Amino acid sequence: MPEGIVLIVENDPERVETDLAAGLVACPRCGGRLACWSFARRRTLRGEAGPLVVRPRRGRCRSCRSTHVLLPDVALLRRVDAASVIGRALMDAAAGAGHRRIAGRLARPASTVRGWLRRLRSAAARIAAHFVAWAARLDPNLGPVAPAGNALADAAEAIGVAARAASLRLGPRSAFSWMSALSAGRLISNTNSPWLAA
C-alpha cells in the first residue's frame, strides 16, 4: 500500500465524516476520492486554554488505495503544542519579545520556545514568500504586501494577509487555523519541506 500524506482539515469531526462519506475529500496522491478508514492514535495537544484532545481520522483512496491522516487544523505536524500556541509565539517574537518572555506568557519551557523561534527565523523569508503566494492565489486583486520591518514580522504579516484572503474566499477560520492548513501543518518542520519550495 502506498505511503500516506497528512492532510489538514477543519477541526470539526462531524464535517470530516460527512465529507468523507460524500466523497468530497480528494486524494493528494492521485486525485481520487477518500473514504473513511479507521483513526490515527488519539493525541493530547497543549492548547492555549489547557489540554486539547484530537483523534485524527484516516482516509483511504478508492482509486490508488493509499491511506492518509486527516489532521485537524488546530495542530502542526509532530508538535505537542497547538498551532495557536506556536502562532502566538511567532506574533510575540515578531513584535520584539524574547523567547524567555514568550515562554513565561505561554507557560512553556524556554528551550521549547527558543527552538520554535530558531526554526521560524531560519525560514522566515521563505515562510513570508509562501504565504504571500497563497494570498495572491486566493485574492487576485491583492496589492503588494508591505514589509513589516524584520524577517519574523514579515512572515507574521504574510500569514495574516493569507489568512484574511482565505477566510474571505473559503469561509471564516482563525488565522492560526489557516496557518496550519496553508502550510500543510509543516510551519516549523524541516526547512527543506516541499511546502516551502519556491
C-alpha positions in Angstrom: 0.0 0.0 0.0 1.5 3.4 -0.9 2.7 5.6 2.0 0.2 8.2 3.0 0.3 12.0 3.2 -1.0 14.1 6.0 -4.0 16.4 5.0 -5.0 19.3 7.2 -8.8 19.5 7.7 -11.1 21.7 9.8 -11.3 20.7 13.5 -14.9 19.5 13.0 -15.1 15.7 13.2 -18.7 15.6 12.1 -18.0 17.6 9.0 -14.9 15.4 8.2 -17.1 12.3 8.5 -19.8 13.8 6.3 -17.3 15.0 3.6 -15.6 11.6 3.6 -18.9 9.7 3.3 -19.9 12.0 0.4 -16.6 11.6 -1.4 -15.7 15.3 -1.1 -12.1 14.8 0.1 -9.6 14.3 -2.8 -6.6 12.1 -2.6 -3.4 14.2 -2.7 -1.6 11.4 -4.5 -3.9 10.7 -7.4 -7.0 13.0 -7.1 -9.3 10.1 -6.4 -11.8 10.2 -3.6 -11.1 9.3 0.0 -13.4 7.1 2.1 -13.4 6.5 5.9 -10.6 4.2 7.0 -10.2 4.0 10.8 -8.4 6.5 13.0 -4.9 7.6 13.9 -3.9 7.5 17.5 -5.6 9.8 20.0 -3.3 12.7 21.0 -3.4 15.5 23.5 -2.2 18.9 22.4 -1.2 21.6 24.8 -3.6 24.3 23.9 -3.8 27.9 25.0 -6.6 27.2 27.5 -5.4 23.7 28.5 -5.3 20.2 27.0 -6.9 19.7 23.6 -7.7 16.0 22.7 -7.8 15.1 19.0 -8.2 11.8 17.3 -7.4 12.3 13.6 -9.5 10.4 11.0 -7.7 8.3 8.4 -9.0 8.1 4.8 -8.3 5.6 2.1 -8.3 6.4 -1.6 -10.9 4.5 -3.6 -8.6 4.6 -6.6 -4.9 4.2 -5.6 -5.7 2.6 -2.2 -3.2 4.8 -0.3 -4.2 5.9 3.2 -3.9 9.4 4.6 -4.2 11.0 8.0 -6.6 13.9 8.2 -5.0 16.1 10.9 -7.2 18.9 12.4 -6.1 22.4 11.7 -5.5 23.1 15.4 -2.3 21.0 15.1 1.1 21.2 13.4 2.9 18.1 12.3 5.0 16.4 15.1 4.2 19.2 17.6 2.6 18.7 21.0 1.6 22.3 21.2 -1.4 23.5 19.3 -0.9 25.7 16.2 -2.4 28.7 18.1 0.3 28.5 20.8 3.1 28.4 18.3 1.4 31.1 16.3 1.2 33.3 19.4 4.9 32.8 19.9 5.6 33.9 16.3 3.4 37.0 16.7 5.0 38.0 20.0 8.5 37.4 18.6 7.6 39.5 15.5 6.6 42.3 17.9 10.0 42.1 19.6 9.5 39.9 22.6 12.3 37.5 23.5 11.9 33.7 23.9 12.0 33.8 27.8 9.2 36.4 28.0 7.2 34.5 25.4 7.8 31.2 27.3 6.6 32.8 30.5 3.5 34.2 28.8 2.6 30.8 27.2 3.7 28.7 30.2 6.1 26.7 28.1 9.8 25.8 28.6 12.1 28.5 27.4 14.1 25.9 25.4 10.9 24.8 23.5 10.1 28.4 22.6 13.7 29.1 21.6 13.6 26.0 19.3 10.4 27.2 17.6 11.8 30.7 17.1 15.1 29.4 15.7 13.2 27.3 13.1 10.9 30.3 12.3 13.8 32.7 11.9 15.8 30.3 9.7 12.9 30.0 7.3 11.2 33.4 7.8 11.8 34.8 4.3 10.6 31.6 2.7 7.5 31.4 5.0 6.7 35.0 4.1 7.0 34.2 0.3 4.9 31.1 0.7 2.0 32.9 2.4 2.1 35.9 0.1 1.9 33.5 -2.8 -1.2 31.9 -1.2 -2.7 35.3 -0.5 -2.2 36.2 -4.2 -3.8 32.9 -5.3 -6.8 33.5 -3.0 -7.2 37.2 -3.8 -6.0 38.0 -7.4 -6.8 41.7 -6.6 -4.4 41.8 -3.7 -1.9 44.6 -3.8 1.7 44.3 -2.7 2.3 43.2 0.9 4.4 45.9 2.6 7.5 44.9 4.6 6.8 44.8 8.3 10.3 45.7 9.5 12.1 42.4 10.1 12.0 38.8 8.8 9.8 37.4 11.5 7.4 40.4 11.3 7.3 39.9 7.5 6.4 36.2 8.0 3.7 37.1 10.6 2.2 39.8 8.3 2.2 37.4 5.3 0.4 34.7 7.4 -2.2 37.3 8.5 -2.8 38.5 4.9 -3.1 34.9 3.6 -5.5 34.0 6.4 -7.7 37.0 5.7 -7.8 36.2 2.0 -8.6 32.5 2.7 -11.3 33.4 5.2 -12.9 35.8 2.7 -12.8 33.3 -0.2 -13.3 30.0 1.6 -15.0 30.7 4.8 -14.1 32.1 8.2 -11.5 30.4 10.3 -8.9 31.7 12.7 -5.5 32.9 11.4 -3.8 30.1 13.2 -6.1 27.5 11.6 -5.2 28.9 8.2 -1.6 29.0 9.2 -1.7 25.2 9.7 -3.8 24.5 6.7 -1.8 26.6 4.2 1.5 25.2 5.4 0.1 21.6 5.3 0.9 21.5 9.1 4.6 22.0 8.4 5.2 25.5 9.6 8.1 24.6 11.8 9.1 21.3 10.2 12.4 20.8 8.5 13.0 23.9 6.4 13.7 21.7 3.3 10.0 20.6 3.4 8.3 20.7 0.0 5.7 23.2 1.1 8.4 25.8 1.3 9.8 25.2 -2.1 10.0 28.2 -4.3 
